């Protein structure tokens, strides 16, 4: 092969995530769903401009295992666009699988209709695929289904931990078999790429733990970092990372991460996809960042402020909030809580052009209550006020001055 193949690797689209959005009047679809679809559109444009040879989608098309027809239509439109550019591999992820194993996955329809240029990888298998710049061998390792992998294994008497260990052992055997099969059908100069959807030891998790379905299987990195592959394209973990970045002797084992931010657990994560120059023994790749929606948490400490509203507004002015999803956390004293003008804060946020106000949380510092030693009904207003000042650690001189003013009010003194 004289020229490297150009491959696109992406995963975890999760169409249907509607966090921090509102329904678009024209389309009837959540504005946040539009974010996810726009990221895909940008990626398709990039692939077209880059003259892509192979597309690898490493699993999890939708947020739900039962996506509504609108989401299915929108995903299909983008898969059609990609498959018209190059052969496209759709790997089955855990969110693509039905609860009932007898039912179809969310992407199985492409195989049923025999859509040209699309391979729905539902089983552990290997294919040699022809592209414009030569052949490539692709190994597929979909999300491991326990019932299928342990179908021929007796688990009677085994603990859950022992069953998990046996499952991982079988999965490692399957992965080794894929590499052997790839060797058998590839020429010496034919590049090989493995795509899988599972957790790998040593990977750094993001907030997807909150959207995982079922008990997860963790694959050893050694089972994937196999020199028989030139690149390993992973899905399932939303945080982009290269698990073999410390070794130039091993193939890149890469989670592309999700295209769009799911929630505030991914606030600081970069999002995007991978662009691969695939060549036998000489593969290079780079991460392409997507224009993911900005999620921003602002924290303002107003406990010592006499004008918490002004302090919050000043803090907002220091940040570029246009088109961002903003979450505001305000620390307040009990007095400050009464002084804060919520309406003014909300109005300022809206005037900055925020995409969505995710919430305004007030953290009010409550001091330890002072024991009165007597029933409060037996105390005068001034005595109760004095107890309050003591609970707030107001210094003696200021406490005396405030009590004197209060006495004038209570006793009708108009000084």
C-alpha positions as CSV (number, residue, x, y, z in Angstrom):
1,X,0.0,0.0,0.0
2,X,1.6,3.3,-1.1
3,X,-0.7,5.7,0.6
4,X,-2.1,5.7,4.1
5,X,-5.9,5.2,4.5
6,X,-7.9,8.0,6.0
7,X,-10.2,6.8,8.7
8,X,-12.7,8.5,10.9
9,X,-13.3,7.2,14.5
10,X,-16.1,8.4,16.7
11,X,-18.5,7.0,19.3
12,X,-21.1,7.7,22.0
13,X,-23.4,10.0,20.1
14,X,-26.3,9.4,22.5
15,X,-28.9,11.2,20.5
16,X,-31.8,11.9,22.8
17,X,-30.0,13.6,25.6
18,X,-32.2,16.6,26.5
19,X,-30.4,18.0,29.5
20,X,-30.5,21.8,29.7
21,X,-32.6,22.4,26.7
22,X,-36.0,23.4,25.6
23,X,-38.3,22.3,22.8
24,X,-37.7,24.0,19.5
25,X,-41.0,25.3,18.1
26,X,-40.2,24.6,14.5
27,X,-38.9,21.0,14.8
28,X,-40.5,19.9,18.0
29,X,-37.1,18.6,19.1
30,X,-35.1,19.6,22.1
31,X,-32.5,22.3,21.5
32,X,-29.9,20.1,23.2
33,X,-30.7,17.3,20.7
34,X,-29.9,19.8,18.0
35,X,-26.5,20.3,19.6
36,X,-25.7,16.6,19.3
37,X,-26.9,16.5,15.7
38,X,-24.9,19.6,14.8
39,X,-21.8,18.0,16.1
40,X,-22.4,15.1,13.8
41,X,-23.0,17.4,10.9
42,X,-19.7,19.2,11.5
43,X,-18.0,15.8,11.6
44,X,-19.5,14.7,8.4
45,X,-18.4,17.9,6.7
46,X,-14.8,17.3,8.0
47,X,-14.8,13.7,6.7
48,X,-16.0,14.9,3.3
49,X,-13.3,17.5,3.1
50,X,-10.7,15.1,4.2
51,X,-11.7,12.5,1.6
52,X,-12.3,9.8,4.1
53,X,-11.7,6.1,3.2
54,X,-13.2,4.3,6.2
55,X,-15.7,5.3,9.0
56,X,-15.7,3.6,12.4
57,X,-18.5,4.3,14.8
58,X,-17.6,2.6,18.0
59,X,-21.1,2.3,19.5
60,X,-24.0,4.0,21.4
61,X,-26.1,5.8,18.9
62,X,-28.9,6.8,21.2
63,X,-29.5,7.8,24.8
64,X,-32.4,5.2,25.1
65,X,-32.6,1.6,24.0
66,X,-36.0,2.6,22.5
67,X,-35.4,5.8,20.6
68,X,-38.3,7.6,19.1
69,X,-38.8,7.7,15.3
70,X,-37.6,11.3,15.0
71,X,-34.2,10.5,16.6
72,X,-33.9,7.3,14.4
73,X,-34.6,9.4,11.3
74,X,-32.0,12.0,12.2
75,X,-29.3,9.5,13.0
76,X,-30.1,7.6,9.8
77,X,-29.7,10.7,7.7
78,X,-26.1,11.2,9.0
79,X,-25.2,7.5,8.6
80,X,-26.4,7.7,5.0
81,X,-24.2,10.8,4.4
82,X,-21.2,9.0,5.9
83,X,-21.8,5.7,4.0
84,X,-21.9,7.6,0.8
85,X,-18.4,8.9,1.5
86,X,-16.8,5.6,2.5
87,X,-17.4,2.1,3.9
88,X,-19.0,2.6,7.4
89,X,-18.8,0.2,10.4
90,X,-21.5,0.5,13.0
91,X,-20.5,-1.3,16.2
92,X,-23.2,-2.3,18.7
93,X,-22.8,-0.6,22.1
94,X,-24.6,-1.2,25.3
95,X,-27.1,1.6,24.7
96,X,-27.9,0.0,21.3
97,X,-28.9,-3.3,22.9
98,X,-32.5,-4.1,23.8
99,X,-33.5,-5.3,27.3
100,X,-34.8,-8.5,25.7
101,X,-32.1,-10.3,23.8
102,X,-34.6,-11.6,21.3
103,X,-35.4,-8.1,20.2
104,X,-33.5,-6.1,17.6
105,X,-30.8,-3.5,18.5
106,X,-31.4,0.1,17.6
107,X,-29.1,-0.1,14.6
108,X,-29.9,-3.5,13.3
109,X,-32.3,-2.1,10.7
110,X,-29.3,-1.1,8.6
111,X,-28.3,-4.8,8.3
112,X,-31.9,-5.9,7.7
113,X,-32.3,-3.5,4.8
114,X,-28.8,-4.3,3.6
115,X,-27.9,-0.6,3.3
116,X,-25.0,-0.3,0.9
117,X,-21.6,0.4,2.4
118,X,-22.7,-0.2,6.0
119,X,-21.6,-3.1,8.2
120,X,-23.5,-3.5,11.4
121,X,-21.0,-5.3,13.6
122,X,-23.2,-7.3,16.1
123,X,-20.8,-10.2,16.6
124,X,-17.1,-10.8,17.2
125,X,-15.9,-11.0,13.7
126,X,-13.3,-9.8,11.1
127,X,-13.8,-8.4,7.6
128,X,-11.5,-7.3,4.9
129,X,-12.9,-4.1,3.4
130,X,-12.0,-2.5,0.1
131,X,-11.5,1.3,0.1
132,X,-10.3,3.8,-2.5
133,X,-6.8,3.7,-1.1
134,X,-6.5,0.0,-0.7
135,X,-7.9,-2.8,1.6
136,X,-8.1,-2.7,5.3
137,X,-8.9,-5.5,7.8
138,X,-11.4,-4.5,10.5
139,X,-12.0,-6.5,13.7
140,X,-15.2,-5.9,15.6
141,X,-15.8,-6.5,19.4
142,X,-19.3,-5.3,20.3
143,X,-20.4,-4.7,23.9
144,X,-20.0,-8.1,25.7
145,X,-23.3,-9.7,26.5
146,X,-22.9,-12.0,29.5
147,X,-25.5,-14.5,28.5
148,X,-24.0,-15.0,25.1
149,X,-20.3,-15.2,26.2
150,X,-21.2,-17.6,29.1
151,X,-23.7,-19.6,27.1
152,X,-21.4,-22.7,26.9
153,X,-20.0,-22.3,30.4
154,X,-21.4,-23.8,33.6
155,X,-21.6,-21.1,36.2
156,X,-23.4,-23.1,38.9
157,X,-21.8,-22.6,42.2
158,X,-19.7,-19.7,41.0
159,X,-19.8,-16.4,42.9
160,X,-20.5,-13.2,40.9
161,X,-16.8,-12.3,41.1
162,X,-15.9,-15.7,39.7
163,X,-18.4,-15.4,36.9
164,X,-17.0,-12.0,36.1
165,X,-13.4,-13.4,36.0
166,X,-14.5,-16.2,33.7
167,X,-16.3,-13.7,31.5
168,X,-13.2,-11.6,31.1
169,X,-11.1,-14.7,30.4
170,X,-13.5,-15.6,27.5
171,X,-13.5,-12.1,26.2
172,X,-9.7,-12.1,26.1
173,X,-9.8,-15.3,24.2
174,X,-12.2,-13.8,21.7
175,X,-10.0,-10.7,21.2
176,X,-7.0,-12.9,20.6
177,X,-8.9,-14.9,18.1
178,X,-9.9,-11.7,16.2
179,X,-6.2,-10.8,15.9
180,X,-5.3,-14.2,14.6
181,X,-8.1,-14.0,12.0
182,X,-7.0,-10.6,11.0
183,X,-3.5,-12.0,10.4
184,X,-4.9,-14.8,8.3
185,X,-6.8,-12.6,5.9
186,X,-4.5,-9.7,5.7
187,X,-1.4,-9.2,3.4
188,X,1.8,-8.1,4.9
189,X,1.1,-4.5,4.2
190,X,-2.6,-4.5,4.9
191,X,-3.4,-2.2,7.8
192,X,-5.6,-3.7,10.6
193,X,-8.0,-1.8,12.9
194,X,-9.9,-3.2,15.9
195,X,-13.0,-1.5,17.2
196,X,-14.5,-2.3,20.6
197,X,-17.1,-1.1,23.0
198,X,-16.3,-1.8,26.7
199,X,-14.3,-0.5,29.6
200,X,-10.5,-1.0,29.7
201,X,-8.3,-1.2,32.7
202,X,-6.5,2.1,33.3
203,X,-9.0,4.3,31.5
204,X,-10.2,7.5,33.2
205,X,-14.0,7.6,33.6
206,X,-16.2,10.6,33.0
207,X,-19.7,11.3,34.0
208,X,-21.0,8.4,31.9
209,X,-21.1,6.2,35.0
210,X,-24.5,7.9,35.6
211,X,-25.9,6.6,32.3
212,X,-24.3,3.2,32.2
213,X,-26.7,0.3,31.9
214,X,-26.0,-2.9,33.8
215,X,-22.8,-4.3,35.4
216,X,-19.7,-3.4,33.4
217,X,-17.0,-5.7,32.2
218,X,-13.4,-4.4,32.3
219,X,-11.0,-5.6,29.7
220,X,-7.2,-5.7,30.4
221,X,-5.3,-3.2,28.3
222,X,-2.8,-6.0,27.4
223,X,-5.5,-7.8,25.5
224,X,-6.0,-4.8,23.2
225,X,-2.5,-3.3,23.0
226,X,-1.6,-6.0,20.5
227,X,1.0,-5.2,17.8
228,X,-1.1,-7.2,15.4
229,X,-3.4,-4.2,15.2
230,X,-2.4,-0.8,13.9
231,X,-5.1,1.1,15.8
232,X,-7.8,0.2,18.3
233,X,-10.9,2.4,18.1
234,X,-12.9,2.3,21.4
235,X,-16.3,3.5,22.5
236,X,-18.2,3.4,25.8
237,X,-16.2,5.9,27.9
238,X,-17.0,9.5,27.1
239,X,-13.6,11.0,28.0
240,X,-11.1,11.1,25.1
241,X,-7.8,9.4,25.9
242,X,-5.1,7.3,24.4
243,X,-4.3,4.4,26.8
244,X,-0.9,3.6,25.2
245,X,0.4,7.1,24.9
246,X,3.5,6.2,26.9
247,X,4.6,3.5,24.5
248,X,5.6,4.0,20.8
249,X,6.0,0.2,20.4
250,X,2.3,-0.5,20.9
251,X,-0.7,0.5,18.7
252,X,-2.8,3.5,19.8
253,X,-5.6,2.2,22.0
254,X,-8.0,5.2,21.9
255,X,-11.3,6.3,23.2
256,X,-12.5,9.0,20.9
257,X,-14.9,10.2,23.6
258,X,-18.3,11.6,23.0
259,X,-19.0,14.4,20.4
260,X,-21.0,16.6,22.8
261,X,-21.0,17.2,26.6
262,X,-23.6,15.1,28.4
263,X,-23.7,17.0,31.7
264,X,-21.7,19.0,34.1
265,X,-19.5,16.0,35.0
266,X,-18.0,16.6,31.5
267,X,-17.7,20.4,32.0
268,X,-14.0,20.5,31.5
269,X,-13.6,17.7,29.0
270,X,-12.7,18.3,25.4
271,X,-15.0,16.7,22.9
272,X,-14.5,15.5,19.3
273,X,-13.4,12.6,17.1
274,X,-10.3,11.0,15.8
275,X,-8.8,11.3,12.3
276,X,-6.5,8.4,11.5
277,X,-3.8,8.0,8.8
278,X,-3.8,4.2,8.8
279,X,-0.8,2.3,7.4
280,X,0.7,-1.0,8.4
281,X,3.3,-0.4,11.1
282,X,3.2,3.4,10.5
283,X,-0.2,4.7,11.7
284,X,-0.6,8.2,12.9
285,X,-3.7,10.0,14.2
286,X,-4.9,13.2,15.8
287,X,-7.9,14.3,17.8
288,X,-10.2,16.9,16.2
289,X,-12.1,19.0,18.7
290,X,-15.8,19.6,18.2
291,X,-17.6,22.8,19.0
292,X,-19.3,21.3,22.0
293,X,-21.7,23.3,24.0
294,X,-20.0,25.2,26.8
295,X,-21.1,24.1,30.3
296,X,-19.9,26.5,33.0
297,X,-20.3,26.5,36.8
298,X,-19.8,29.8,38.5
299,X,-19.2,29.9,42.3
300,X,-19.6,33.2,44.1
301,X,-18.8,33.6,47.9
302,X,-21.1,36.4,49.2
303,X,-20.8,35.5,52.9
304,X,-18.9,38.7,53.8
305,X,-20.6,40.9,51.3
306,X,-23.1,43.6,52.3
307,X,-24.5,43.6,48.8
308,X,-24.5,40.0,47.5
309,X,-26.6,41.0,44.4
310,X,-23.9,43.4,43.2
311,X,-21.2,40.9,43.8
312,X,-23.0,38.2,41.8
313,X,-23.6,40.6,38.9
314,X,-20.0,41.7,38.9
315,X,-18.9,38.1,38.8
316,X,-21.2,37.4,35.8
317,X,-19.7,40.4,34.0
318,X,-16.2,38.8,34.2
319,X,-17.2,35.8,32.1
320,X,-18.3,35.2,28.5
321,X,-21.6,33.5,29.0
322,X,-23.2,33.8,25.6
323,X,-24.6,30.5,24.3
324,X,-23.3,28.7,27.4
325,X,-25.2,26.4,29.8
326,X,-24.6,28.1,33.2
327,X,-25.0,26.8,36.7
328,X,-24.6,29.4,39.5
329,X,-23.6,28.4,43.1
330,X,-23.9,31.3,45.6
331,X,-22.6,31.0,49.2
332,X,-24.5,33.3,51.5
333,X,-24.9,34.2,55.1
334,X,-28.5,34.2,56.5
335,X,-28.6,38.0,56.2
336,X,-27.2,37.8,52.7
337,X,-29.9,35.4,51.7
338,X,-32.6,38.0,52.4
339,X,-30.6,40.7,50.6
340,X,-30.0,38.7,47.4
341,X,-32.3,39.8,44.5
342,X,-32.9,36.6,42.5
343,X,-34.9,38.3,39.8
344,X,-32.0,40.7,39.1
345,X,-29.6,37.8,38.8
346,X,-31.8,35.9,36.4
347,X,-32.5,39.0,34.3
348,X,-28.7,39.6,34.0
349,X,-28.1,36.0,33.0
350,X,-30.7,36.2,30.3
351,X,-29.4,39.5,29.0
352,X,-25.9,37.9,28.5
353,X,-27.5,35.5,26.0
354,X,-27.0,32.3,27.9
355,X,-28.2,29.2,26.2
356,X,-29.8,27.8,29.4
357,X,-29.8,28.5,33.1
358,X,-29.1,25.1,34.6
359,X,-29.8,26.3,38.1
360,X,-29.1,28.8,40.8
361,X,-28.2,27.1,44.1
362,X,-27.8,28.9,47.3
363,X,-25.6,27.5,50.0
364,X,-26.6,29.4,53.2
365,X,-24.1,29.1,56.0
366,X,-26.1,28.4,59.1
367,X,-24.4,29.0,62.5
368,X,-24.8,26.6,65.4
369,X,-27.9,27.5,67.4
370,X,-27.3,29.2,70.7
371,X,-29.0,27.4,73.6
372,X,-31.4,29.9,75.2
373,X,-31.7,27.9,78.4
374,X,-35.2,29.4,78.7
375,X,-38.3,29.2,76.6
376,X,-38.1,31.8,73.8
377,X,-41.7,32.8,74.7
378,X,-40.3,34.1,78.0
379,X,-37.8,36.4,76.3
380,X,-38.4,40.0,75.1
381,X,-37.6,41.0,71.5
382,X,-34.4,42.7,72.6
383,X,-33.3,39.7,74.5
384,X,-34.0,37.5,71.5
385,X,-32.0,39.9,69.2
386,X,-29.1,39.8,71.6
387,X,-29.1,36.0,71.5
388,X,-29.1,36.2,67.7
389,X,-26.1,38.6,67.7
390,X,-24.2,36.2,70.0
391,X,-24.9,33.3,67.6
392,X,-23.4,35.3,64.7
393,X,-20.3,36.3,66.7
394,X,-21.0,40.0,66.4
395,X,-18.3,41.8,68.4
396,X,-19.3,43.3,71.7
397,X,-19.1,47.0,70.7
398,X,-21.1,46.6,67.5
399,X,-23.6,44.4,69.4
400,X,-24.1,47.1,72.0
401,X,-24.6,49.8,69.3
402,X,-27.1,47.7,67.4
403,X,-29.0,46.8,70.5
404,X,-29.2,50.5,71.4
405,X,-30.7,51.3,68.0
406,X,-33.1,48.4,68.3
407,X,-34.2,49.6,71.7
408,X,-35.0,53.0,70.3
409,X,-37.2,51.3,67.6
410,X,-39.0,49.0,70.0
411,X,-39.6,51.7,72.7
412,X,-40.7,54.3,70.1
413,X,-37.7,56.5,70.6
414,X,-37.5,58.7,67.5
415,X,-33.9,59.9,68.0
